[in-house]
Amino acid sequence: MVLVSHGDGIFGWGRAGGDRVRGLRSVAAPFVTPGPSGVAVRTRLKCLTSDDEKVLRLVGGHLGSLASKDLKARCRDGLSHSGEGWAVRKRELTPLSSSRWAGSITKASHDQWALARRCQLAHIQNLETGVRTIEDRLALPVGQKGTKKAPGGYRSQREWHAKSRRLRVLQDRLASVRADREAGLVHIVRGGKRLARDRQHLEAAQLTESVWRGRWEAERWFCQADGESGKRYGNETIRISPDGEVSIRLPAPLAYLANAPHGRYVLACRVVFAHRGAEWADRVAADRAIAYRIHLDTGRERWYVTASWQLPVTQTVPIEAALAHGVIGVDMNADHLAAWRLDVHGNPTGSPRRFFYDLSGTREHRDAQVRHALTRLLHWARACGVKAVAVEDLDFTTEKTREKHGRRKRFRRLISGMPTARLRARLASMADQTGIAVIAVDPAYTSRWGAQHWQKPLTTTTRKTTRHDAAAVAIGRRAQGHPIRRRTTPPPQHRSDAVGHRTVQAALGVSGREGTRPRIPGPRTRSVGAGRGTNAGNQNAQHRPGRSAEHESWKQDSLPLSP
């Protein structure tokens, strides 16, 4: 289960709501959403013979050529695509493969076209944001300083001129992309745009032409099949038995390579799924749908098979039950996760924990680092008996643009390297298996207010509390519904009502409870009755001994002339 608290202007899991107090962003109430909807596990195909690899390459190459032609036809149809056109494409592919292979190819083409349309819309929105930002800054005088909420004018006339030229470039790009979207035209590269560009820069990519050609062909292969419930072992095209035997239904032109009845080819290896193997075996035994994909990792020269299936919608957990044993607030940073455990009253207990990771290197290395850090976090949560973890609902897709941050390249690289979406998806999936709820809160002012109210009080002679540790406390308190501001120290007994009075804590329903306390004139204690305290700040009006003499000019009394 995933508990989400979303603020105004934040992307991802949340919903906007609440009131604005003194220009601050609103903070919405948390709500519960279901966990992950699917599972994908991968294992290696070991001990393949030369004949097995030859068959896999022929099948992948043949089906990959059909997938390229079908994707071209789907892109040509554009917005005029219909179910009848889909059926026509499938019937054309069936004699060259099989009915199930044709269904998998056409479905993959449709999904890829839909993904390209969504990316096209995101690109349009990004260009519109850049154009709007540059136009606003060009309208300001050169050298005008900006504010915290809006940037000012450009620093010099030279920069103003360069940005005016860039504005024309972005406007031309925006007009071109809008025209493509209205016409239903998308641009897709089977095999990847980055790999296609490496062909023109082999030295920079540290590749030879033969190595690049091998990777290009492997990326354009197609060897994946959707599952079907009720069929044997959940898939008729790529079938894996409970004992790990892998067999493939060969396309019609390659049926002469079959080594098993009904045009099938059985691989010599046996596979075992180490992760979620019991769950996979239960689905196979019950003939429930499982989709498979066979692919080659050209960097390692290893073959892999990926099994995926859908998960039923799980019942959500009430937020009160998730927070019954406290919460762990987590602040995500560029190189570590800062975490602190809070009790049910919002008080930090124990010592803060930090889970470090290294986001340099390849994509697989970064992903492994994130998974390892989240695993240690969840193990610590289970050891503490906590049933909820609170994280910020971060999304930097609109915060890392060149037009917004300008010359701050280091900051742009920093936020671009933070895997917010991947960490959020990984945490939701891994926490669902451990029975721990994930609470995503609005990240508004958590670092600032955490450092203001919690960093100094939590620092001791043996522990130095960082700004990130204080932000973790603020995140956990916001997930529990408490204000981030901590209670003030009670006044001494000789000033107020015997230490029992605290002035800052506000109820949950009070508007602006996380804002600054307003200045209220008048008496500060309950001992002064109504209508009194007019001269509470005037010490002279209270006729205290010695006070008047301290504030008036000194005048010597006349000396007596006689004893």
N, C-alpha and C positions, 0 to 999 in steps of 0.2 A: 504494500500500500504506500501511497505517496501523499503526504499532507502538504498543502501548498498555501502560502500566504503571499499574495501578489500585490504590488503597489502600482500606482499610476505611472504609465510610461515604461513598464518593465515587460520584457518579452518572455515567452516560455510557458510555464505551467499556470501562471496566475491570472487573476481577473482584477480589473480596476474597480475601485470603489472608495468610499470614505469621504471625509471633508478635508479641505485645505485650511491650515491654520498658519497665519502669518507668512504666507508665501511658501511654506514647506510642502513637500510632496506628501500625498495622503498614503496611509497604510491600511490595506484591506484586511478583513478577517480571514483566518485560515480556513481552508476547506480540503476535503479528501478526494483524491482521484485514484483510479485503479492503477495497478502496477504494469509491468511490461506485458505486451501482447504476443510476443513470439520468442522463440529460442533458436539459436544456431550453434552447433557444435562441430568441431573439425578434428579429423584424425588423418594420419599419414598412410598412404598405400605403400607398404614395405614389400620387399622381395618380388618386385615385378620382373617378369622375364622380358627379353627383347621383343618377343611376339606381342606381349601385352602392351608395351609402350608403342609399338608400331600401330596396333589397332586403335589405341586411344588417340594417337596423333591423326590417323586417317579419319576417325569419327569426328574429332573436334574440328579438323580443317573443313570437312565436307559440310557439317552443320553450320560452321561459322560462315561459309560462303552463302548458304541459304539465309542465315540471319541478316547478313549485310543487304542482300537483295530485298528481303521483306521490310527491313527498316527504311530503306530508300523508298519503297512503295508507300509505307505509312507516312513518311514525311511529305511525299508528293500529294497525298490525299488532304493533308492539312486539316482545316476546320470542317471540310465536307465529309469527313470519315463517318461511317455508319456501321451498324451491325451487319448489314448485308455485304459491305465491302470487306469486313473482317472475315466473313465466311468464305468469300471468293478467294482471298489470299490463302486461307487455310487449305482450301480444296486444291489450289495450285501447288502447294508444298507437299501434300500428302503422297503423291506418287514418287517423289524424290526422297522421301524419308519414311514417315508413318503418320498415322492420324494423331498419335500422342506427341510425337516430336514436333509436328506442325503446330499443335496447340500450344506447346511450350514456347516455340519460336515467336508466334504471333503475339502471345501474351507479353513476352519480354520486350518486343518491339513497341507495343502499346505503352507499357510502363516506362520505357526509356523516353518515349516522346512526351509523356505527361511530366516526367521529371525535368526534361529540358524546358517545358513551358513554365514550370514553377521557378526554375532558375532564371529564365528570361524576365519574369515579372520582378524577381528580386533585384536583377541588374537594372531594370528601369527605375525602381524605387531608389537604388543607390545613386544613379545618375541624377535623378530629380533632387535628391538631397544635396549633392555637390553643386549643382547649378544654383539652387536656392541660396546656399551658403555664400558662394562667390558673389552673387548679385547683391546680397545684403551688405557684404563687406566693401564692394566697389562703390556702393552708394554713400558710404561714410567718408569723411575727410581723411586724407592721408595722415597717419600718425595718431589718430584718435585712439585713446585707450579703451579697452573693453571692460566688461564686468564679468562677474562669476557666471552669469546666465547667458551672456551674448558676447561674441568676439567683437573687437573694435576694427578700425580701419587698418589697411596694410601699412607696413613700417616706412616704406619709401616709394617714390614715384616709379622706380625701376620694378619693384615687386608688384605694384599696382598694374603696370603695363603687362608684365608676364602673366598675371592672373586674368587679365582681360582677354589675352590670347587663349589661355586654357579654357576660359568660359566658352569661347566659340567652338573649341574642339569638343567639349562635353555636350554642347547643344547639338552639334552635328551627329555625335554618337547617339544621343537620346532620340533624335528624329529618325535615325536609321533603325534603331531597335524597336521603336514604336510602330514604324511601318511594317517591320517583319511580324510583330505580334498581331497587328490587325489583319495581315494576310495569312496568318497561321503558319509562318515559316520559322523553323528552328534549325540550329546548326549543331550537329552531333558528330563526334569523331569516335568510331568504334576502335577501341584500343587506347583511347585517352589522348587528349590534346597535348599534354605535357610530353608524352613519349613521341608524338608526331613532331613536335618542335625539336626534340633532341636529335632528330635525323639531320637537321641543318647545323647542329652544333655538337658534333660527336666528340671533339676534343674537350670542350667544356664539361660534357657529361661523362667523360672518361670511359667512352664506349668505342668499340670497333664496329665496322659496318655489319659484320656477321653476327656479333652479339646483339646489336640493335635489331637486326632482322629476326633473330630467334625470339626476342622478347615481343616484338610487334606481332608476329604470327601467333604466339601463345596467347596474347591478350585478346586477339580477335577470334579465337576458337569459341565454340559453343558446345557445351556438354552438361546441360542441366535439364532436369525434368521435374514437373510439379507432381505432387502426390495425389492419390485418390482413395478415399475411404471405401472400404469394402473389397478392394482388390488385394491380391496376395501380398503380404508384407507392406501394404500401404503405397506401393508404387509399381506399376507395370513396366515402365521404361528402364529406369535404373533401380535394380532390386538388390537389397542387402538382407540376407536371411539372419535369423537370431544367432547362428553360429559364426557370422561374419563373412559369409560367402557373397562376393560381389559379381553380379551379372548385368549385362547391358543388352538391350534390344537394339540390334544393328539396323541402320537405315537400309532401305531396299537396295541401293546400288552396292552396298558393302556386305550383303547377306552371304556372299561366298566365304567370308572369313569366320563364319559361325563355327563354334566347337561344342554347341549344345543344341537340343531340339528347339524348334519354333524360332529359328533365326537369332539365337542369343549367343553371346560370348561371355564365358566365365573367366574371371581373372584368377591367376594362380595364388594370389595373396589372400589373407584373411584380415579383417579390420576389427578393431576394438575401440569403442568410444570410452575414453577414461572419464571425461566430464559428462555428467548426467547420463551415464550409460544405462543405469537401471530404468530411468524414465524412457529412454529410447527403446529399450528392450520391451517394455510394457506396450508401447504403441505398435511395435512390429508384431508382437504376439496377438494383439487385438485387431490387426489389419487396419490401423488408422493412418490417415494421410501423412506422409513424410516426403518432403522435397529434398532432392540430392543435387549436388554440383561437384563435378570432377574437374580439377584444374592443375596446371603445372606451375611451380615456383621456379622460374628460370634462374634466379640468383643462386638457389641451392640445388637445382636440378632434382627436385623432389615432387612427387605427385601427392595430392591431397584430395580428400572427399569431405564435403560439408553437408551435414544433415540439418534441416530446419523444419519447424512445425509451429503451429499457432497454439497459444495458451488460452484456456477459458478465462473469462472475466472474473476476477476474484472479488469477494465482498470487501467493502471498505470498512475500516476500523474507525470508530468515533475518536475524535481528537482528545477527549477526556481520557479514554482508555490508553491512548498512545503516550500521553504525558503523565500517566499515573505514577511512574517511577522516576520522574525527572527527564532531563534531556541533555544531549551533548551538543554544544554549539561549535560549529566548524567554520573557520575562515580560510578560504582558498587563496593561495598566493602563487607567485611565479615559480617557487621552488619547494614549497612545503604546505601542508595542511596544519593550521593551528587549531587545536581543540581544547575545550574545557568542559568539565561536567558540572551541571547545575542541578540542585535539588528541586523539589516541587514548588518551593517558594521563590525560586529564581536566584538563589545564593550560590556562588561558585564554591565547589568543594574539591579538596585534594589539590593537586598540582596540574598545571597545563601540560598538554602533550603536543608534540610536533612530529609529523610524519613527512619525511623528506622524499623528494623524487627529482629525477633529472630529465628534463624535457628536451635534451639535445639528441642528435642522432636520427635514426630512421623512424618511420611511423610505427613499426612493430616495437621498437625499443621504447618509444614514448608511451605507447599503449600499455606495455608491460609494466612500466614504472607507475602509471596511474592505477592499474589494477592491484599492484603490490601495496601501494599506500592505502587504498580503500580497504583491502583485506585486513591490514593491521588495524585500521580504524574500527572496522566492524567487530573484530575479535576483542578489542578493548571495550567496546560498547557491551558486548555480551558478558564479558567478565565483570563489568560494573553493574549488570542487571538493568541497564537502561533499555527502553523499548523504542526510543525515538532519537533521530539525529537531525539537527537543524543546519541547513546550509543556505547561502544566499542564492537567490534566483538571478544569476548573472547571465547576461547575453550581450556580447560586445560587437554584434554584427553591425550596429549603427554607430558605434563609438570608436572605431579604429580607422575611419576614413581619412584620407590625405587632406581633405578640405577642412575637416573639423580641428585636427591637431597640428596641421601645417608642418613646421620644421622639427617637431618633437618626434624624430624618427625612433629614438630609443624607446620612448613610451609606446609608440605604435607597434613596434616589434614585441614589446613586453605583453601587451594585451592581446596581440594576435597569436602569440605562442601559448597563451593560457587555454587549455582544452576544456572550456566551460561546458559545451554541449556534450562532449564525450564523457567528461567526468560525471555530469548529471545523469546521463543514460546508464553508465556503468554502475553508479551508486544505486539507482533505482532498481536495476536488475539484481545486483548482488545483495542488497538489503532485503529484497522480497524473499530470497531463499533463506535468510537468517531470521525472518520474522520481525525485523526492525523497520519501523516507519521512518520515512524521510520527510522532513518539514522544510519547505523552501520559503524563505521570508524575503520581504522587500529589502534590497540592499541600501536603501536611502539612509545616509548619515550613520551607518553602523560603525565605521572606522573612526569617524570624527567624535561621535558621542561616546563610543567605548573608551577612546583615549582620554576624553575629558572627564569622565565620571568613574572609570574603573582602573586605569593604568596605575595611577599613583597609589590609591588605597591598597591594591593587591601586590605592590612591590614591597619586599622585605629585605632584611640584611642578607638572607641566603637565597633569595629568588628575585630575579629581575624580570618583571612583567613587560613584554613587548607590546607594541601597538596592535599587533595581530592577535595576541592573546586577549587583550581587552575587547577587540572586535568580536572574538568568539563568544565572550560573555554577553555582549550586546545582542548578538544573533540569537543566542539561546533564550534570553529574556523576551525578545520580540516574538519568538515562536510560542512561548508560554502565555503571551498576552500581557506581560508586565511591561511597564515603561522602562526605558533604558536608564533613565536617571535614577541613581541610587538615593536611598533615604539619607537625610542629613543627620549629623550627630545630635542627640537630644540636648537641650539647654541645661546648664547646671541647676542645682536645686535652689540656689539663692536668687535665680532670675525668673524661673517659671514654675510649673506645676510638678515638681519632684521627678524629673526625667521621663515622665510618662507621655510627653507630648512630642509628636513629630509632625512636621509641617509640609512635607513634600509629597508623600504617597497619595496617589489619586486612584479613584475607583476605575474599573475597566471601561465603564460607559462614559467617562468624562471626556469631552471633546478637547483635544490638544493636550492630553496628559503627558505627551513626550516633548512638548515645547518648553520654552523658558517660562519661569514663574513671573506673572505680572507684578508690577509695582503697585502695592495697595497702601494708600496712606492711612494713618491712624495708629492706634495701639497695637502691639504685637503679642500681648498675653491675654489670656482669658480672665485674669484677675481684675481687669479694668471693665467696668460696666458700660452699658450703652449711654451715649451722650457725654462720656467723660474722656479724659486723655487729650484734651485740647492743647494743653501745655506740657505734654509728656516729653517733648524734645527740648523744652526751655528749662534749664537747670535753675535759672534765677527765679522763675515763677514758683518753684517748689519750696523756696525759702530754706534751702539747705545751708547748714553752717559753712561759712567761708566761701560760698560760691559767688556771691555778689562782689566780694572784695577782689576776687580773681579777675573779674571782667570789667571793673570800673577803675577809673584813674585814682591813684592813691593821693590822699589829702591828709596832711598832718594836723592833729588837733592843736588847738591853742594851748600853750603851756600856762599853768597857773602862776600868777604873780606873787602869790603868798603861800606859805606852807600850810 
